[in-house]
Amino acid sequence: MSYNFINIKSNTKFGSWTVLKRGKNNKFGSAAYDCRCECGYLKTIDSADLRRKKSKQCPACRERIHGMIGTTEYRIWAGIKQRCHNSKDNQYYLYGKRGIIVCDEWRKDFRNFYKDMGNKPKGMTIDRIDNNKGYCKENCKWATPKEQANNRRDNIKVGTVFKDCWKMLDHPLNSNKSTFECIHCGKKIVCRRWSFKYDRAICSCRKTKSS
């Protein structure tokens, strides 16, 4: 069976799209064209979608969020959706796999997220108030790095004692290491906080005493 090929000339307009040139065929072998929206957004669109007016404008113009794509707030919104709902994302195991999701209102429409959260304050990032719950208006806020560090689910508080031996003395920002002091002999070491939950041995002074 043969099909009649309909060529679309450059500079032909379909809604807000202007055809620039013939693009790479889609996965089914059908013709597609490189187009530019009136706002400057570039996209390759199937010939049939253009001719049948299935695609008339870019997502930003269609959703009336023109000017927001590419902003910090938009990237944050896209990022939380990826790590919560894309199993191929490298952080999915920390979010989506644990049951952390983005509420329907935010997930479906960036405008709802932006209406609830507004502009990101300088030096702050989005933070969940309860780390066992998902992203929604009631459970999210803009927080400083210090606030986020203190709110981490694997956070260990200063003063915590491990194995009746090591006491944590500090909790530096942007570091997974802290200073620990033996409560028996005063020896200090710098070590990853995580290791004290599982594999850190007791101080040598205790081993000597027990022997």
N, C-alpha and C positions, 0 to 999 in steps of 0.2 A: 504494500500500500504506500502510495506517495502522498506527500503533503505539499501544498503550495506555500512557499516561503514569502513572507511579507517583510520587506525591508523598510526600516524606519530611518529616515534621513536625520542627520545631525541638525541640532537646533529646533527639532520638533518639540512642541510643548504638550505635556499631559498634566493638567492641573498645575501644581507648583513645580513639577519636574521638567527639566530641559534635557533632551537627549544629547550626549556629547559624542559618543561613538559606540560601535558594536563591541560588546564585552565578551567574556568567556561564557560559553554555553553552560546552562545549569546541569545538575547531575543526571537529568533525564535526556540531555542532548538538545534541549530546546534553546532557541535564541534568547539572549539577554543583552541589555544595553547599560553602559555606564551613564549615569544621570546625575544631575546636580539640582538640588532643591533651591528655591528662591533665597533661602537663608544661607546657602553655601555648602550644605551637607551633601556628601557624595555617596552614592550607592549604586550597585549593579542590580537591575530589576528585570525580571522576566518580561519578554515581549508581550505575552498574553495578558499579564497583570496591568501593563500600561494601556493596551488597547481596550481592555474591558473596564478600565478605570477602577481596578481593584486597589491600585496604589496611586494615590493622588499627591501625597506630600510625605516629608520625613517624619519620624516618630516625635521629634521635638515640637514641630509645628502642629502635628495632629493632636498631641496631648497638651498643647498650649504651655509648654515649659521651655519655650525658646529662650536661649540665653543661659539656661541652667545646666545643660549637658556640658560636662567638662569642669564644672565648679567643684569645690571641695565637698559641699553638701551632697551633690549628686554622686560623687565617687564614694562617699561614705555609705550612701543608700545602696548603691550597686554592690559595694563590698560586703555589707551585712547579708544581702540576699545570696551572694555567692557562697559564703562560708556556711550559711544555714541550709541552703537548698540545692547546692551543686555538689554531688558526691565526689566529683573529680577535683574539687578545690583542696589545696594542701592543708587547709585549716578545718576542713569539714568534720574531722574526727573530734575536734574540740567543741563543735557547735551542733551542726545538724545531726550527727551520729548520737549526740547526747540528748537529742530531743529539743534543742534550742531552735526556735523558728521565728520568722518575722510575721507579725500579725497580718491578716488579709488586707486590711485597709492600707498599710504601708507597702506591702509586697506588690499589690496591683497598681498602685499609683504613687509616683514620686511626690506629687503635689500634696498628698495627705501627710507624708513624712515631713515635708518642708513646712507645712502649716502647723504641725505639732511641735517641731523642734526648732524652727527658725534658723538663722545664720549661726554657724559654728563660731563661738567666741575664740579669740586668739589664744593659742597655747592649750586649748582643750580638745578632747576627743569624746566620742559617744561612749557611754558607760551604762551597763545594766545595774540597776539598784540591787536586784536579787539575781545572782549569777546562775541560779538554777531555773530561771524563767527566761522567756524569749524577749524579742524586741517589740515594744509597743509603747504608746504614750505614757502609760502609767508606770512602766518599769525602766524608762530611759531618762538620762540627763546628760548634759555636757559636764565633763569632769576634768580636773587637772591630772597630770601624770601621777602626782603623789596620791590623789584620791583613788585613782584606778589601781595603783600598786597596793594600796591598803584594802581594796575591795576584791582582789583576786581570790579565787576559790582555793588556790594552793598556797595562799599567804600564810606565813609563820610569824607570829607576833614577837617583838623584842621582849626578852625575858623568859621565853620558853626554854625549858630544860629537857634535854633528851637523854634517855638511858640513865637517869639520875647522875648525870656527869657533866654534859656540855650545856652551857647557857648562852643563848644568842644575845650579843651585845648591840648589834646595829642591823639596819635593814636599808642599805644604800639603794637609791633610785637607779633604774636602768642597769641593774646588776643582779645576777643570780647568786652572788656570793656575799657572805656576811662573816663577821668576826665572832668566834665562839670562845668561851672561857670555861676551863674546868672548875667546877664549884668546889673541888677538893684541894687542888694544888695551885690554881691560878694560871695554869698554862693557857696560852692563847693560840688559836689557829684561825686561818682564813680558809673557808671551804664553801662549796655549793650548799645552799640551804636544803635543796631537795634530798641530798645524800643522807642528811640526819634523820629523815623519815624512815629510811630503809637500811642502809649499809654502813653507816659510820660506826666505827668501833669505839669502845670506851677508852678513856685516857690511860696511858701507860702506867700512871701512878696507881690506878685501881687494879691493874693487872698484877703489879708488883705486890700490892697489899694482899690480894687474894691468894697469891702463891705462897 
